[in-house]
């Protein structure tokens, strides 16, 4: 049985969410990311809304399970749909090796 994480259904960039036990509004500015010096791969990275990105220490890394409320779904056009179906849906299990994200299968070869 394959234990592949479903990346295809991630919220698009620009989506505004509320997280459990955090600031009221977080805007998603990245997907499938890891923080520097951290081997954890997160579904999202966001920044405070409406302030936006100011300094790196203001970035908030989180997984979809932390999302309590979706206030706004970001822009979606044909590029987003292609990205989801041709890139995100085809990703396998990921891991961080030497600070870089790689597919586990590729790393094991």
Phi, psi and omega per residue, in radians:
X1 nan 2.223 -3.103
X2 -1.378 2.350 -3.133
X3 -1.889 0.943 -3.074
X4 -1.512 2.284 3.099
X5 -1.310 2.436 -3.109
X6 -1.498 1.779 3.122
X7 -1.570 -0.373 -3.049
X8 -1.015 -0.590 -3.044
X9 -1.658 0.343 3.069
X10 -1.197 2.622 3.084
X11 -1.131 2.582 3.120
X12 -1.274 2.816 3.061
X13 -0.997 2.562 3.141
X14 1.567 -0.154 3.098
X15 -1.149 2.527 -3.141
X16 -1.994 2.187 -3.059
X17 -2.274 2.838 2.975
X18 -1.932 2.308 -3.138
X19 -1.791 2.712 3.062
X20 -1.136 2.241 3.061
X21 1.019 0.677 3.132
X22 -2.475 3.109 3.083
X23 -0.816 2.681 -3.047
X24 -1.156 -0.591 -3.085
X25 -2.276 2.218 3.072
X26 -2.195 2.274 3.087
X27 -1.765 2.236 -3.138
X28 -1.271 2.178 3.136
X29 -2.146 0.073 3.082
X30 -2.895 2.713 3.139
X31 -2.312 2.563 3.132
X32 0.928 1.307 -3.011
X33 -2.355 2.813 2.986
X34 -2.286 2.565 3.113
X35 -1.386 2.619 3.125
X36 -1.036 2.277 3.133
X37 1.385 0.201 -3.096
X38 -2.218 2.309 -3.141
X39 -1.552 0.075 3.133
X40 -1.477 2.367 3.057
X41 -1.764 2.147 -3.110
X42 -1.799 2.655 3.073
X43 -1.168 -0.662 -3.021
X44 -2.421 2.761 2.831
X45 -2.264 2.438 -3.108
X46 -2.428 3.064 3.099
X47 -2.337 2.848 3.122
X48 -1.135 2.426 3.079
X49 -1.928 2.297 0.220
X50 -1.683 0.130 -3.053
X51 -1.130 -0.714 -3.105
X52 1.454 -2.958 -3.096
X53 -1.404 2.193 3.085
X54 -2.031 -1.036 3.126
X55 -2.269 2.715 3.140
X56 -0.977 -0.562 -3.099
X57 -1.276 -0.062 3.093
X58 -1.611 -0.049 3.123
X59 -1.318 2.499 -3.109
X60 -2.091 2.041 -3.141
X61 -1.694 2.304 -3.095
X62 -2.753 2.830 3.081
X63 -1.822 2.872 -3.083
X64 -1.039 -0.474 -3.134
X65 -1.157 -0.368 -3.140
X66 -1.415 -0.215 -3.113
X67 -1.330 2.112 3.119
X68 -1.691 -0.676 -3.091
X69 -2.434 2.406 3.009
X70 -1.823 1.988 -3.119
X71 -1.569 -0.543 -3.081
X72 -2.696 2.361 3.078
X73 -1.719 2.196 -3.066
X74 -1.097 3.009 -3.087
X75 -1.014 2.343 3.102
X76 -2.322 2.171 3.082
X77 -2.369 -2.908 -3.102
X78 -1.124 -0.532 3.130
X79 -1.175 -0.728 3.086
X80 -1.111 -0.766 -3.129
X81 -1.137 -0.700 3.092
X82 -1.145 -0.761 3.126
X83 -1.009 -0.777 -3.136
X84 -1.134 -0.766 -3.055
X85 -1.440 -0.575 -3.069
X86 -1.687 -0.369 -3.115
X87 -1.985 -1.108 -3.026
X88 -1.090 -0.723 -3.079
X89 -1.229 -0.347 -3.089
X90 -1.680 -0.060 3.122
X91 -1.211 2.436 3.036
X92 -1.607 -2.811 3.067
X93 -1.212 2.395 -3.097
X94 -1.934 2.719 3.006
X95 -2.585 2.869 3.125
X96 -1.836 2.173 3.090
X97 -2.247 2.152 -3.127
X98 0.915 0.717 3.090
X99 1.371 0.092 -3.130
X100 -2.113 2.449 3.067
X101 -1.419 2.288 3.102
X102 -2.441 2.721 3.036
X103 -1.248 2.425 -3.088
X104 -1.007 -0.721 3.135
X105 -1.044 -0.760 -3.136
X106 -1.168 -0.605 -3.116
X107 -1.285 -0.486 -3.103
X108 -1.398 -0.265 -3.069
X109 -1.310 nan nan
